[in-house]
Amino acid sequence: MTATDTRETEPVEGLQRIARPSGAFAMVATDQRESLRTIYREATGALVDDEVLRRFKVSAARVLTPFASAILVDRDYGLGPILTADALDPGCGLIVAADALVQEPGGPVTDSDLDAGLSPATVRVQGAVALKLLI
């Protein structure tokens, strides 16, 4: 716990859970799924498997969350691996993507819906302080 992290000693309300002590936001978005796979393919010329995406997200969380007020993660490749690896800095708020994306491989997201498999209560127990939905 950092000197400015008070979440374990007193309740923190509203947006303060994903803000810096100054009130500013410095968030990291790692909820890309197939878009991240496409970026890897375009950069390397190779198809990458799910494990590459998981390792990238764990590494990004480990390196960036000490400097971020919050991190946005997806359930498919980010949430579980980041929590299992204990890669989330305790001073960084956790936002979980609550969207199911419609996206052809290599293409843009064309639609989204609520992720029917997401339980807000479950991700709250896992440490999430907010949910995000792409509309």
Order of alpha helices (4+ residues) and beta strands (2+ residues): beta-alpha-alpha-beta-alpha-beta-beta-beta-alpha-beta
